Amino acid sequence: MSINVNRNVDDAFYRYKMPRLLAKVEGKGNGIKTVIANMPEIAKALHRPPTYTTKYFGCELGAQTQFDTKNERYIVNGDHDANKLQELLDGFIRKFVLCQQCENPETTLIVKGAKITLQCSACGHVTLVDPRHKLTAFILKNPPEPESSGCQSTTAAAVNVDQQLLLAAFVSSVVYIVMMMLKSDVVLSCAVVPGSKRNRLKKGKDGASTENGTAAENGETNGAVDENEEDDSFEDDWAVNPDDMEARQRELEGGMALLTFNPDLEKPIEERLDMFYNYLLHLQTANKLDDVKAVVAEADRLDVKDKAVLLLCRVLFNEKMLSQIKPNRNLLLRFVYQNKKAQRYLLGGIEQTFVAQKQLMPKIPHILKAFYDEDILEEEVILEWGAKVPKAEPFLRWLRDAEEESDAEDSDVEVVYDDNRNRSTAAAATEANLNQHSNAGDENDDIDIDDI
């Protein structure tokens, strides 16, 4: 759900939006910590690095912070409520984002020497950031990259939009010219060609002449008619069918729809996720969630394919989650197959489902095993995620034991070489394989090593 960047503004049409902060508590005792799940999206909406906002929480709460930019994990030590962190985020926005003159969040954070200023791209006012705050020392040591500033990001986005619009206009012009040329070819090809079969049939319909007409009626001798008939045997009817041209024109118009500019891609990621969620709810109301191609196409159109599984979990699963995994296998595989990042987001959606449906907590190992058996989640991703979830330990132990057993079975196979017969045979250590190949001692029989 999106909220206003400046929450003091109650206008529903306020253009500056950000996602509501999502916090997740992990660990116990001294190792308890709060993970801010959507910190990268919040930082992108504010045009500030996510390390700034996380460090601000640590300064205000007197807690240590951890940054894992590779996996996009931002952690504040301790147990902290999401509403409390949202209020602290409002303080960061007032001090390090909003212009003090017009309260517009479209500002650029500039570090020059020992000074930190906010330059507003709306009114041009320059605000000096309070140097007494602890976060200023962190900002001075870790200044923002030039491309991460709000003003430059907005300018780059505007240039990108202009380039895409020019490209779309150019492609439209080219396709229009091609379509007009094809239409002109249709007119020429449909024209009556003297001496062709089309011409004679047309004349026959008009009553001017027929194929069996006399020489007196059409001014030609029978010999001339026979000559024309002989010419028809060598003449190809090369005229283009207008119906085929109309079908080709419809194909070109359909191709143009794919080349047109998509304005939704310029919207923030949270707005595109809201659009995708509303689309899923619409399909659910119409009982069309089984239309896998339509769901994947909409996710591709909005460029939210990795994070789409978070919203799919909300729509697909409820308290009967264990029986709902197999029917939705094909849909989930279209998003997470060989995509570990999407699988991590899927685990996050599953975890949110556990929180919303408390009765699923005792079934966590069975649910994880169902996802694993359906090849939706890979073993490596499950082990990495399950290390932080104590209730998943029975399934993790089963995974590790199964892996050790498979390694032990592989180590029991040995190859035996028989020098007397000048050939090599492979035999398994188990009695089943030995019995299967008990007749391998005959000298005249060849043993195929692939059959063992």
DOVEX-475987 format. One record per residue (C-alpha): x, y, z. Coordinates in steps of 0.1 Angstrom, whole numbers, padded with zeros to 4 digits, always signed. Layout:
# DOVEX-475987
XYZ ...
***
This chain:
# DOVEX-475987
+0000+0000+0000 +0013+0034-0009 +0013+0065+0014 +0023+0101+0009 +0060+0109+0014 +0049+0139+0035 +0023+0124+0057 +0012+0158+0069 -0004+0162+0035 -0039+0146+0033 -0044+0151-0004 -0053+0117-0020 -0039+0130-0053 -0005+0139-0038 +0020+0128-0065 +0049+0119-0042 +0042+0084-0029 +0062+0057-0010 +0054+0022+0002 +0044+0017+0038 +0072+0004+0059 +0072-0034+0065 +0092-0047+0095 +0099-0084+0104 +0114-0095+0138 +0138-0124+0137 +0158-0143+0163 +0154-0146+0201 +0171-0133+0232 +0202-0112+0226 +0202-0121+0189 +0168-0105+0182 +0167-0081+0153 +0143-0063+0130 +0145-0067+0093 +0130-0039+0072 +0117-0059+0042 +0110-0031+0017 +0138-0006+0026 +0152-0005-0010 +0117+0005-0024 +0113+0032+0003 +0148+0046-0004 +0141+0047-0041 +0109+0067-0035 +0128+0092-0014 +0159+0093-0038 +0182+0085-0009 +0205+0055-0003 +0189+0028+0018 +0219+0029+0042 +0210+0065+0052 +0175+0056+0064 +0186+0024+0082 +0215+0043+0099 +0190+0070+0109 +0169+0044+0127 +0200+0032+0146 +0209+0067+0156 +0174+0074+0169 +0170+0041+0187 +0205+0038+0200 +0209+0004+0182 +0234-0011+0159 +0226-0015+0122 +0236-0040+0095 +0236-0036+0057 +0236-0064+0032 +0233-0045-0001 +0239-0077-0022 +0208-0095-0008 +0190-0062-0001 +0187-0068+0037 +0187-0039+0061 +0187-0047+0098 +0182-0028+0131 +0192-0048+0162 +0164-0052+0187 +0126-0057+0186 +0110-0026+0170 +0074-0021+0159 +0067-0011+0123 +0045+0019+0133 +0073+0032+0155 +0098+0029+0126 +0073+0046+0103 +0072+0076+0127 +0110+0077+0128 +0110+0076+0090 +0088+0107+0090 +0115+0124+0110 +0142+0114+0085 +0120+0128+0057 +0116+0162+0075 +0153+0166+0082 +0170+0150+0051 +0144+0150+0023 +0118+0178+0024 +0126+0214+0013 +0123+0237+0043 +0108+0264+0020 +0081+0246+0001 +0081+0212+0017 +0087+0195-0016 +0105+0161-0014 +0121+0165-0048 +0155+0176-0034 +0191+0168-0041 +0214+0159-0012 +0248+0177-0018 +0279+0170+0002 +0306+0197-0001 +0334+0197+0024 +0319+0195+0058 +0286+0209+0047 +0255+0189+0037 +0227+0209+0018 +0194+0201+0002 +0188+0219-0031 +0151+0219-0041 +0144+0215-0078 +0109+0230-0074 +0116+0264-0058 +0155+0265-0059 +0158+0270-0022 +0190+0256-0006 +0186+0241+0029 +0215+0235+0053 +0212+0202+0071 +0217+0203+0109 +0253+0192+0114 +0246+0182+0150 +0227+0150+0141 +0247+0118+0143 +0237+0108+0108 +0256+0137+0092 +0289+0121+0102 +0279+0089+0084 +0268+0109+0053 +0301+0128+0052 +0320+0095+0053 +0296+0079+0027 +0285+0107+0003 +0257+0098-0021 +0266+0088-0057 +0258+0115-0083 +0232+0093-0101 +0213+0087-0069 +0203+0123-0063 +0166+0132-0068 +0171+0160-0094 +0195+0141-0116 +0173+0110-0114 +0143+0130-0125 +0163+0146-0154 +0176+0112-0165 +0141+0098-0164 +0127+0127-0185 +0154+0122-0211 +0147+0085-0212 +0110+0092-0218 +0118+0116-0246 +0140+0091-0263 +0113+0064-0261 +0087+0087-0274 +0109+0096-0304 +0116+0060-0311 +0079+0051-0309 +0071+0080-0333 +0098+0069-0357 +0086+0033-0357 +0050+0044-0362 +0060+0065-0393 +0079+0036-0408 +0051+0012-0403 +0026+0037-0418 +0047+0042-0449 +0050+0004-0453 +0012+0000-0450 +0006+0027-0476 +0030+0010-0500 +0013-0023-0495 -0021-0007-0501 -0008+0009-0534 +0004-0026-0544 -0031-0039-0539 -0045-0013-0562 -0021-0021-0589 -0024-0058-0586 -0062-0057-0586 -0062-0036-0619 -0076-0054-0650 -0047-0069-0670 -0055-0071-0708 -0056-0106-0721 -0057-0122-0686 -0083-0147-0674 -0097-0120-0650 -0103-0096-0679 -0121-0122-0700 -0143-0133-0671 -0152-0097-0664 -0161-0091-0700 -0182-0122-0700 -0202-0110-0670 -0208-0076-0687 -0222-0093-0717 -0196-0077-0741 -0182-0112-0749 -0180-0147-0736 -0154-0174-0739 -0175-0191-0765 -0185-0158-0783 -0183-0154-0821 -0157-0133-0839 -0184-0109-0851 -0195-0099-0816 -0160-0092-0802 -0141-0083-0834 -0117-0112-0831 -0114-0144-0851 -0116-0179-0837 -0079-0182-0843 -0072-0152-0822 -0093-0166-0794 -0074-0199-0796 -0042-0180-0795 -0053-0162-0763 -0062-0195-0747 -0028-0209-0756 -0012-0178-0740 -0032-0184-0708 -0015-0218-0705 +0018-0199-0700 +0004-0170-0680 +0004-0171-0642 -0024-0153-0624 +0000-0131-0603 -0027-0108-0590 -0027-0105-0551 -0059-0114-0532 -0072-0083-0514 -0083-0105-0485 -0047-0117-0479 -0036-0080-0479 -0062-0072-0452 -0050-0100-0430 -0014-0088-0434 -0025-0053-0425 -0041-0066-0393 -0009-0083-0384 +0011-0051-0389 -0014-0032-0367 -0010-0059-0340 +0028-0056-0342 +0025-0019-0337 +0007-0025-0304 +0038-0041-0291 +0060-0012-0302 +0039+0015-0286 +0053+0033-0255 +0041+0019-0221 +0037+0048-0197 +0032+0024-0167 +0069+0016-0167 +0077+0051-0156 +0056+0047-0124 +0073+0037-0091 +0076+0000-0084 +0051+0002-0056 +0024+0016-0079 +0031-0011-0105 +0028-0037-0077 -0005-0022-0067 -0017-0024-0103 -0006-0060-0106 -0024-0069-0073 -0056-0052-0085 -0053-0072-0117 -0050-0105-0097 -0081-0096-0077 -0100-0089-0109 -0090-0123-0123 -0099-0139-0090 -0134-0123-0091 -0139-0136-0127 -0125-0171-0118 -0097-0167-0144 -0067-0171-0121 -0059-0203-0140 -0050-0182-0171 -0012-0185-0166 -0003-0167-0198 -0023-0136-0190 -0009-0134-0154 +0027-0137-0167 +0021-0113-0195 +0008-0086-0171 +0038-0091-0148 +0062-0087-0178 +0043-0056-0189 +0047-0040-0155 +0082-0053-0151 +0075-0068-0116 +0081-0105-0124 +0105-0111-0095 +0083-0096-0068 +0050-0107-0083 +0051-0139-0062 +0047-0118-0030 +0012-0108-0043 +0004-0142-0057 +0008-0157-0022 -0018-0133-0009 -0043-0142-0036 -0036-0180-0040 -0031-0192-0005 -0052-0192+0027 -0057-0215+0057 -0059-0245+0032 -0024-0237+0018 -0011-0273+0019 -0038-0284-0006 -0034-0253-0028 +0002-0257-0037 -0001-0285-0063 -0030-0268-0083 -0010-0236-0086 +0024-0253-0094 +0025-0243-0131 +0017-0207-0124 +0044-0204-0097 +0070-0221-0118 +0066-0195-0146 +0079-0170-0121 +0105-0189-0099 +0120-0215-0122 +0158-0211-0120 +0153-0177-0104 +0167-0177-0069 +0158-0141-0063 +0121-0148-0071 +0123-0179-0049 +0134-0157-0020 +0105-0134-0026 +0082-0164-0027 +0095-0175+0007 +0088-0140+0020 +0052-0143+0007 +0049-0177+0024 +0062-0163+0056 +0036-0135+0054 +0009-0161+0049 +0021-0179+0081 +0018-0147+0100 -0017-0140+0087 -0029-0176+0092 -0016-0186+0127 -0031-0221+0123 -0005-0229+0096 +0024-0226+0121 +0025-0263+0131 +0024-0273+0094 +0055-0253+0083 +0077-0284+0077 +0049-0301+0056 +0043-0270+0036 +0080-0265+0028 +0083-0302+0018 +0053-0297-0006 +0070-0268-0023 +0102-0288-0025 +0085-0319-0039 +0068-0299-0066 +0102-0284-0076 +0090-0249-0069 +0117-0241-0043 +0153-0253-0046 +0172-0269-0017 +0199-0242-0014 +0173-0214-0011 +0153-0233+0015 +0184-0240+0036 +0195-0204+0035 +0161-0191+0045 +0153-0218+0070 +0184-0210+0091 +0165-0180+0105 +0132-0199+0111 +0134-0223+0140 +0100-0240+0132 +0114-0252+0099 +0142-0272+0115 +0125-0307+0112 +0123-0303+0074 +0159-0288+0072 +0172-0318+0091 +0154-0342+0067 +0170-0323+0038 +0205-0326+0052 +0201-0363+0061 +0188-0371+0026 +0218-0354+0011 +0242-0373+0033 +0226-0406+0024 +0228-0399-0013 +0265-0391-0009 +0271-0423+0010 +0253-0444-0017 +0274-0428-0044 +0306-0437-0025 +0296-0475-0023 +0299-0480-0061 +0332-0495-0072 +0347-0507-0106 +0363-0541-0108 +0388-0549-0136 +0392-0585-0148 +0427-0589-0164 +0421-0626-0174 +0394-0617-0199 +0411-0584-0209 +0380-0563-0203 +0365-0542-0175 +0332-0548-0157 +0314-0525-0133 +0296-0541-0103 +0276-0524-0076 +0282-0533-0040 +0245-0543-0034 +0233-0579-0038 +0206-0569-0063 +0231-0558-0089 +0253-0588-0083 +0224-0612-0089 +0213-0593-0119 +0247-0599-0136 +0255-0634-0122 +0259-0647-0158 +0286-0622-0167 +0313-0649-0164 +0308-0665-0198 +0337-0659-0221 +0316-0655-0252 +0292-0629-0237 +0300-0592-0239 +0290-0570-0209 +0275-0536-0216 +0286-0513-0188 +0256-0491-0193 +0233-0520-0183 +0249-0522-0148 
***
